[in-house]
């Protein structure tokens, strides 16, 4: 792939928006010209951290960089990944340390994540972390997932399914 210049990013994002309902970009290194430009082109910026002190410190640096570049905090959605009350800071302490409201907690579910990785399958929606991810998608898009409909026989047979 050839070089992509900053001027081309806006056209690329515009194209992606025409093709898809939602565009999600995972930007490694937001503290670079590319990352900042993509952040400026976004409707919402999902800033992901964990509740451990080194991650909070790195997130403080990222937030300070965005502040320095006059990026609107109102567009930042703070997501805490792998959240557990056993280790690290609680939700209030995270909000205070980052001066941002926590948008979503993605609860820790080590076993479910490890199993999905070992089987090369997505994390099941019925797990704790799967439900957290579904809730995040609903909160970001404003769209609620339709409940599953079962036919009379489907509902009857689902009583006999094993997990």
Secondary structure, DSSP 8 states (H G I E B T S, - for coil): -----HHHHHHHHHHHHHH-S------S-SSSHHHHHHHHH-S-EEEEE-SSHHHHHHHHHHHHHHHHTT--GGGEEEEEEEE-SSSS--HHHHHHHHTS-EEEEEE--HHHHHHHHHHT----TTSHHHHHHHHHHHHHH----------HHHHHHHTT---
